[in-house]
């Protein structure tokens, strides 16, 4: 059996074909897995467990079905869906996990992240992230009426698009020194993350030991998942 990793699906009503790919993935591939890890941004937006959009229902139900069939599902908070709470866990059967998250991946200690904490050159984003990940800010956000939450989410998306268009491309990628420090702090030589939408495998040295950083693909044009077993890593595409 293998363990599967995906991230950055950004499920939304604007891209129903991606939702269909995700359902296919759950039914045909994840059902045979030892575990499924979703490393952030499963949904394009999540404004609270009391505001679950109709377009998300089928995905939540299929995740629950997968868990009932015996495949545990772990979902990490991303920069779009960090307001998921206990009700989502109850409806989906999945376990919400915080980063950094350490697992034993077939004998190799492996660090799981969404990936945005590694992009420390993007100073403005890191300031925004600190604000929205503050528990007090989140409680205040969730206390607002649905219409106000929707308006704020729209405002944040517009600001994000505007700022992203003006940033240099490299600023939005990881900072290698931050990668090294994060891996040292967690005593690992293996890291898997998403967020940057730049799928690749990076090899480098940490204190004379070879280390690996695996970046997961997004699901904007096709589905993609990483399958890991005792024999190694394999990237798979779903069209």
N, C-alpha and C positions, 0 to 999 in steps of 0.2 A: 504494500500500500504506500501511498505518497501523501505528502502534505502540500496543499495548494495555497498560493498567495496571489491576491489581486489588489488593485487600488485604482482610485481616480476614475470611477465609472461616471460620476456626475449624472446619475439618473434624473430625468426630467421629462415633462410632458412634451417638450420641444423635440426630443429625440427618442420616440417610441421604439425605433429599431434597436437601440442599445438595450432598452429594457427587455425586448424579446431575446436578444443575445444572452443577456444575463440569466433569464429563465431557462434557456437552453443549456447554458453552462451548469446551472444548479441541477437540472434534471439528468443530464447525460454524463457529466464529468465529476462534479463535486460529490455526487451520491456515492462514488466509489472511493472517496478520499478518507484518509485517517483524520484529517482536520482541514478546515478552511479558515484562512486569515484574510480579512479585508482591511487593508492598511490605510483607511481614511478616504473621505470624499466618495462614499457610496452614493450619496444623494447630492444633487446640485445645491439644495438648500434644505435646512431643517429648522423650523421656527418654534419647535416645542412638540412634545408628545400629544398635546391637545389640538394640534393643527396638522395632523397627518394628511397629506394631499392624496386625493383619490388615485392618482397615477402611481403612487407608491404601494398601494395595497397588494397587488399581485406579487411584487418582489418580497414584501414582508411575509406573506402567506407561504411562498415557496421556500424561503429561508426556514420558516417554522417546520415545514414538511421535511426538509432536509435534516434538520436536527432530530426530528421524531424518528427518522429512518436510521439514525445512529452516527451522523457526521457532526461533530461539534463545530460551531461557527463562532469565531472571535472577531469583533468589529472594533477597530481603533478609531478614535475621533480624528476627523480631518479638519481642514480650515473652513469647510462649508457646512459640516453637520455635527458640530461639537455640542449642540444642545439636546442631543438624544439622552433619554433618562430611563428610569425603571420601567415605565409603561412600554417603551419600545422593546426592552428586553423581554417583557412578558409576552408581547404580541409576536415577536420574532423567534423567541427561544434562543437567541444569540446572547453571548456574553460581551459586554462592552469593556474594552481594555484601554488603559492609559499608557502613554509613552513616557519614558522608554520601557519596553517590554522585552524581557529576556526569556528565551526558550532553549531547551535542549533539542537541537535539530539533528537527530540521528547521530548523536555523540559529539556534536559541535555546538558549543555555546554561541547563540545567535541573538543579535540585538535587532528588534523590530521598531521602526519609527514611521510616522507619516512622512517626514522629511523636511517640513518647513522650518524646524528648529535649526537645521544645518545651513540655511540660507542667510547667514548673518551679515552678508554684504548689503542686503536689502534692509537698510536701517528703518525706513518708514514702515515696511511691513512688520518688522519685529515689534515696533511700538504698537501697531494696531493689534497684533497678536496678543501682546501682553494685556491690552485693555480688554479684549473680548474673552480671554481665558480667565479673567478675574472672576471668582465665584460671586462676588457682590454684583458685578456688572451683569452676569448671566441671570441672577435672581431677579434683578430689576427688569431685564429684557423679557423674561418669561412671565412677569407680572403685568405686562402691558397688554391691552386689548389686541386681538388678532389683526385688525386693520392697521394698527400702529406698527406692529411687528413686520407686517408685509411691506409697509412704506419704508421702514428703516432698512430692511433687507435689500430693497430695490436701490435705495440711496447708496448703500455700501457697495453693491455690485457696479453701479455707475462710476463711483469713485475709483474702484479697483481697476476697471477697464481703462479709465483715463490715465491713471498712474502707470499701469503696466505698459501702455503704448509709448510712454515717454522714457521708460527705463532701458538701460543697456542690457542686452541679452544675458551677459555673464553675471550681472548682479543678481539675477533670479535663480541662478544655479547654486549649488552648495559651495561653501568655503572649505577648502581641503584641511586647513588647520583646525576648523571646528569639527570636521569629521574625525580627525586623528584624536583630538582631545575627548570627544564623546566616546569613542571606542576605548580609549585608555581608561576613562572614568568608569566604564562598565566592564572592564577587563575582558574584552572580546576582540576577535580578529575576523569576525563575520557579521555583516550588517545588511539588512534588507529594508528598503524604503520605497516610497512613491513620491508624489507631490510635484516633482520637477518636470514630469512628462518627457524625460530624456532617458528612455530605457537603454541600459548598458550594463556591462560588468567591468568594474574597475579593480585592478590589482595594484597593490603598493605595499610598502614595508612599514611596520610599526615596531620600533625597537628590535630590528633585525629579524622580525618574523613576518612572513607574507600574510597580508590581510586582503579581504575581498569586500567590496561594496556593490551590491546588486540593486539596480534601480528598476522598478516595475514600470510597465507601459500603461498609458491611459487607454480609455475605451472610446475615444472620440470617433474613430473610423471603423474599428473592428474590436472584437473581444480578444483579450490576451491574458494568459495566466502562467505563473511560474509553478512548475511541479518539482518537488524535491523528495528524493528517497535516499536510501543508503548508498545508491550508486552515483548520485550527483544531481545536478540541476538540468532542467529542460524547460524551454520556453515554448508555449503552445498558442496557436492562433485559432480564434473562432470567427467565422464569417457568416 
